[in-house]
Amino acid sequence: MKNLRISLLQAALHWEQKQANLNAFAARIEPLTGKTDLILLPEMFNTGFSMNAAPLAEPMEGPTMTWLAQQAELTGAAVAGSFIAEENGRYFNRLVFMQPDGRYHTYDKRHLFTLAGEHEPFTAGKNRIIVEWKGWKILPQVCYDLRFPVWSRNTDNYDLAFYVANWPDRRSHHWRTLLTARAIENQAYTLGLNIVGKDGNGLDYAGDSAVTDYSGQTLARLSYLEETIQATLDYDRQQEYRKRLAFLADQDEFRINL
């Protein structure tokens, strides 16, 4: 199986300024052309984690979707991140996994962050998805989902999970610990992409974006600067590890009732 080249773009976001964010990310994405298979952008990458849903939301035919398609086509890589989407009069914190051919998958954030009132303007998603890309089975998740292990449990034999986030510095220890826990319990590469700087609510973000392998070892971690992680994930090594330590075969069986 082919190894997967991944790129995580840790950034400081321009609060509720869509074009400024799109321009900044485009400038960082262009040099990755032909050098990566998957590019991750943060949660609500074009606005910051705003509850001002109505004026910031876009339909699925809007400019942010067009921009994502352009970036994927330009680089030859899948590009994934979440933004505020409007559909049938409701608002979603929607992650889009855009492929270079224009096809895409969507995942609506399941666990809305009630401490910030996210559940008030937004509708929670109901479906977990697995995306197949370059021979890898990938589980996309968004920020607060990281706290709920049942939702990311590896019952689908996925190879990679990723979490795009706006996770405040005051709980950075939780972020680092939970990323490691999810990787260990699911025996899967686990990516966490966070932001840096200060948002429109005055909250500080310390980054700590990381690549963690199937055994819980941190392969790369950023600090509080705007930087990009580039790494190559080894499919065969992960499979060998799972065969040698076949813990997933001993999981309890259960169903999630939505």
PLY file of the C-alpha trace (Angstrom):
ply
format ascii 1.0
element vertex 258
property float x
property float y
property float z
element edge 257
property int vertex1
property int vertex2
end_header
0.00 0.00 0.00
1.20 3.48 -0.85
2.35 5.70 2.00
0.41 8.91 2.54
2.01 12.36 2.48
0.15 14.76 4.76
0.35 18.51 5.41
-1.16 20.32 8.42
-1.44 24.12 8.09
-1.39 25.66 11.56
-2.47 29.29 11.31
-3.70 32.41 13.07
-7.13 33.18 11.61
-8.50 36.57 10.60
-11.67 36.91 12.67
-14.76 36.74 10.43
-12.75 37.90 7.39
-13.30 35.22 4.76
-11.25 36.56 1.90
-8.27 37.37 4.09
-8.22 33.79 5.37
-8.64 32.27 1.92
-5.83 34.43 0.53
-3.51 33.52 3.39
-4.13 29.80 3.03
-3.82 29.90 -0.77
-0.34 31.42 -0.43
0.72 28.58 1.88
-0.94 25.84 -0.17
0.61 26.73 -3.54
4.17 25.57 -2.63
2.74 22.16 -1.65
1.74 21.39 -5.24
2.83 17.88 -6.17
4.42 17.35 -2.73
1.51 16.08 -0.65
-1.59 13.87 -0.79
-3.70 15.48 1.94
-3.83 19.08 3.16
-5.62 19.89 6.41
-7.08 23.30 7.25
-8.45 24.23 10.70
-12.01 24.23 11.97
-13.98 27.16 10.50
-10.84 28.04 8.56
-12.39 30.98 6.70
-13.97 32.79 9.69
-12.61 31.55 13.01
-14.85 29.82 15.57
-17.71 32.31 15.35
-21.29 31.79 16.53
-22.39 34.54 14.13
-23.74 31.87 11.81
-26.41 33.61 9.74
-24.30 36.34 8.08
-21.24 34.12 7.69
-22.88 30.96 6.36
-22.60 29.86 2.74
-24.53 27.40 0.59
-22.72 24.40 -0.84
-22.50 26.27 -4.15
-20.79 29.23 -2.51
-17.32 30.75 -2.89
-15.61 28.67 -0.20
-16.57 25.43 -1.92
-15.32 26.86 -5.22
-12.05 27.82 -3.53
-11.60 24.36 -2.00
-12.11 22.75 -5.42
-9.55 25.11 -6.97
-6.95 24.35 -4.30
-7.42 20.60 -4.62
-7.16 20.74 -8.40
-4.08 22.99 -8.23
-2.16 20.78 -5.82
-3.38 17.36 -6.89
-4.12 16.70 -3.20
-7.27 16.33 -1.16
-7.99 19.45 0.92
-10.07 19.24 4.10
-11.34 21.74 6.65
-14.63 23.00 8.08
-16.68 26.14 7.49
-20.16 27.44 8.29
-22.57 25.88 5.80
-26.26 26.68 5.32
-28.70 24.07 4.11
-32.49 24.14 4.21
-32.47 27.05 6.63
-30.14 25.36 9.11
-26.48 25.99 9.88
-23.77 23.36 10.21
-20.12 23.32 11.24
-19.38 21.28 8.14
-16.10 19.63 7.24
-15.51 19.17 3.52
-13.02 16.64 2.16
-12.42 17.93 -1.37
-10.66 15.78 -3.98
-8.74 17.09 -7.00
-11.41 15.85 -9.42
-14.07 17.98 -7.72
-15.77 15.15 -5.87
-16.15 15.70 -2.15
-17.40 14.23 1.11
-18.99 16.13 4.00
-19.10 15.56 7.74
-21.21 17.74 10.04
-19.71 18.17 13.50
-21.51 15.78 15.82
-20.53 17.19 19.22
-21.35 20.89 19.40
-19.44 22.85 22.04
-22.20 23.85 24.47
-19.80 25.90 26.66
-19.54 28.38 23.77
-23.21 28.08 22.81
-22.43 26.31 19.54
-25.58 24.21 19.91
-27.77 27.32 19.62
-27.11 28.50 16.03
-25.83 25.16 14.71
-27.41 21.78 14.05
-25.46 18.71 15.14
-24.53 16.10 12.58
-25.85 12.57 12.85
-23.59 10.57 10.57
-20.01 9.47 10.96
-18.20 8.96 7.66
-15.17 7.06 6.45
-13.42 8.51 3.39
-11.30 6.33 1.14
-8.38 8.23 -0.35
-5.20 6.90 -1.94
-6.05 3.44 -0.56
-6.39 4.75 3.01
-9.58 4.67 5.08
-9.83 8.04 6.83
-12.08 9.22 9.68
-12.68 13.02 9.66
-13.62 14.66 12.99
-13.99 18.22 14.28
-12.56 19.67 17.51
-14.91 18.79 20.42
-15.46 15.33 18.89
-12.02 14.50 20.30
-13.45 14.25 23.83
-15.85 11.43 22.94
-14.02 8.14 22.27
-17.11 6.18 21.25
-17.61 8.46 18.23
-14.08 7.80 16.93
-13.90 4.13 17.90
-12.19 2.07 15.23
-14.96 -0.34 14.36
-14.49 0.33 10.62
-10.83 -0.67 10.49
-9.85 2.85 9.48
-6.18 3.75 9.01
-6.14 7.44 9.86
-8.22 9.80 11.99
-7.87 13.56 11.95
-9.27 16.37 14.08
-9.42 19.96 12.83
-9.93 22.40 15.67
-10.03 25.74 17.41
-8.91 24.40 20.82
-8.09 27.09 23.44
-4.70 27.24 25.13
-6.28 26.97 28.60
-7.12 23.31 27.82
-4.06 22.42 25.75
-3.12 19.61 28.14
-6.43 17.93 27.32
-5.78 18.34 23.60
-2.37 16.72 23.74
-3.49 13.90 26.02
-6.64 13.03 24.11
-4.87 12.93 20.74
-2.47 10.37 22.19
-5.31 8.37 23.74
-7.29 8.23 20.50
-4.21 6.99 18.62
-3.44 4.28 21.18
-6.96 2.94 21.61
-7.69 2.88 17.86
-4.20 1.80 16.72
-4.39 4.40 13.98
-2.38 7.40 12.85
-4.04 10.43 14.44
-3.63 14.02 13.26
-4.62 17.09 15.26
-4.64 20.52 13.62
-5.22 23.55 15.83
-4.86 27.32 15.40
-2.64 29.93 17.06
-3.07 33.53 18.14
-6.14 35.23 19.62
-9.70 35.05 18.33
-12.47 37.64 18.27
-13.60 36.58 21.74
-10.16 37.21 23.23
-9.30 33.51 23.63
-5.68 32.44 23.15
-4.67 29.43 21.06
-1.30 27.72 21.42
-1.33 25.44 18.39
0.13 22.11 19.49
-0.81 20.60 16.13
0.58 17.09 16.00
1.05 13.85 14.12
0.74 10.78 16.34
1.36 7.24 15.17
-0.65 4.05 15.79
1.27 3.33 19.03
0.75 6.80 20.52
4.22 8.12 19.67
4.35 11.77 18.61
6.06 12.01 15.22
5.78 15.80 14.90
4.40 18.65 16.98
4.26 22.41 16.43
4.40 25.12 19.08
2.56 28.46 18.94
3.79 29.69 15.54
2.18 29.68 12.10
3.86 26.66 10.57
3.16 23.61 8.42
3.75 19.99 9.40
4.69 17.73 6.50
5.04 14.02 7.18
4.75 10.67 5.43
2.59 7.98 7.04
3.75 4.37 6.58
0.83 2.05 5.88
2.74 -1.23 6.10
4.29 -0.43 9.48
0.87 0.29 10.90
-0.50 -3.01 9.60
2.49 -4.92 11.00
1.96 -3.29 14.40
-1.72 -4.24 14.43
-0.93 -7.84 13.59
1.72 -8.07 16.28
-0.47 -6.43 18.93
-4.00 -7.38 17.83
-5.88 -5.39 20.47
-8.65 -4.23 18.12
-9.89 -7.82 17.79
-10.79 -7.80 21.51
-13.09 -4.75 21.40
-16.53 -4.92 22.99
-19.46 -4.82 20.57
-22.02 -2.05 20.87
-24.25 0.23 18.78
-24.60 3.99 18.85
-28.21 5.18 19.15
-28.70 8.59 17.57
0 1
1 2
2 3
3 4
4 5
5 6
6 7
7 8
8 9
9 10
10 11
11 12
12 13
13 14
14 15
15 16
16 17
17 18
18 19
19 20
20 21
21 22
22 23
23 24
24 25
25 26
26 27
27 28
28 29
29 30
30 31
31 32
32 33
33 34
34 35
35 36
36 37
37 38
38 39
39 40
40 41
41 42
42 43
43 44
44 45
45 46
46 47
47 48
48 49
49 50
50 51
51 52
52 53
53 54
54 55
55 56
56 57
57 58
58 59
59 60
60 61
61 62
62 63
63 64
64 65
65 66
66 67
67 68
68 69
69 70
70 71
71 72
72 73
73 74
74 75
75 76
76 77
77 78
78 79
79 80
80 81
81 82
82 83
83 84
84 85
85 86
86 87
87 88
88 89
89 90
90 91
91 92
92 93
93 94
94 95
95 96
96 97
97 98
98 99
99 100
100 101
101 102
102 103
103 104
104 105
105 106
106 107
107 108
108 109
109 110
110 111
111 112
112 113
113 114
114 115
115 116
116 117
117 118
118 119
119 120
120 121
121 122
122 123
123 124
124 125
125 126
126 127
127 128
128 129
129 130
130 131
131 132
132 133
133 134
134 135
135 136
136 137
137 138
138 139
139 140
140 141
141 142
142 143
143 144
144 145
145 146
146 147
147 148
148 149
149 150
150 151
151 152
152 153
153 154
154 155
155 156
156 157
157 158
158 159
159 160
160 161
161 162
162 163
163 164
164 165
165 166
166 167
167 168
168 169
169 170
170 171
171 172
172 173
173 174
174 175
175 176
176 177
177 178
178 179
179 180
180 181
181 182
182 183
183 184
184 185
185 186
186 187
187 188
188 189
189 190
190 191
191 192
192 193
193 194
194 195
195 196
196 197
197 198
198 199
199 200
200 201
201 202
202 203
203 204
204 205
205 206
206 207
207 208
208 209
209 210
210 211
211 212
212 213
213 214
214 215
215 216
216 217
217 218
218 219
219 220
220 221
221 222
222 223
223 224
224 225
225 226
226 227
227 228
228 229
229 230
230 231
231 232
232 233
233 234
234 235
235 236
236 237
237 238
238 239
239 240
240 241
241 242
242 243
243 244
244 245
245 246
246 247
247 248
248 249
249 250
250 251
251 252
252 253
253 254
254 255
255 256
256 257
